């Protein structure tokens, strides 16, 4: 298990697996996802282009979610930011 900060860095650098407290990297056919609490997609990485999309709508959902996003560095590592939530 990694710290949330380490997991965010691993995701940004291309990792396809890993877990931190309440957050994990999940593989699908077309994307690699950074998922909180098993259902909240915080970021996705396209397998063909490696473009990272951050789902900004999760900020403010709860104090713990906002804190996780800050620790994960989702916004700082994103190529594209979308101002809505995405669920797994």
N, C-alpha and C positions, 0 to 999 in steps of 0.2 A: 504494500500500500504506500502511496506517495502523499506528500502534502498537496494541498490544492494548488499552490504556486508551482510546484514541480510538475504536476499533472498538466496544467495549462501550458507550460513550456514544452512538455513532451508532445502534446497535441499540436501545437504550433510548428514543431519540428518534424511532424510526420508520423508520430507514434500511432499504432492501430489498436492498442490495448493499454489498460491501466486503470487503477481505481484510487480514489481519495475519499475522504469522508463525504458521503452523500452525492458523489459525482463520479462518473466513469466514462471511458471512451468506448463507443459502441460502433461496430462495423455493420454496414448494410451493403447491398449490392453496388450502389453507386456512390455512397458517401461514407465518411467517417464522422461520427457525431460525438459531441461533448454533451452528456446528458446528466441533469441534476434530478435527484429523487426518483430516478427510474422512468420519468416521463417528460420532463421539461428540457427541450433541446436548446441549449445555450449557444451552440455554434456548430457549424457543419463544414466539412472539408470535402470538396469535390475530388473524387479519385482520379479523374482524367486531367484536370487543370491544376489541382492542389490549391485552388482558391478557397479561402476561409471566409465564411459568412457568419456574422455575429447577429443574434436576435436581441436587439436592444430593449424590446418590450418587457423583458424580465426584470429590468432594474425597477425597484420600487414595489415589486410583487410582495416581498417580505424583507425584513431586515437581514435575515440569514441568506436569502437569495442574492440580494444586493452585495452583501459581504463576500459571498462565494465568487460572484462575477468579478469583483475587484481583485480577489486573490488569484483567480484563474488567468487574468490578463486578457480576457476575451476581446475587449474593444481594441486594445493596443495591438493585438496580433491579427486583426481582421483586414481582409482585402475589401470587404463589402459589409456595410451595416444596414440592417433592416429594422425599422422601428415598429416591430410587432413581436408577439410571442409565437413560438412553434412548439407543438407537442409531438412526442414520439408515437 
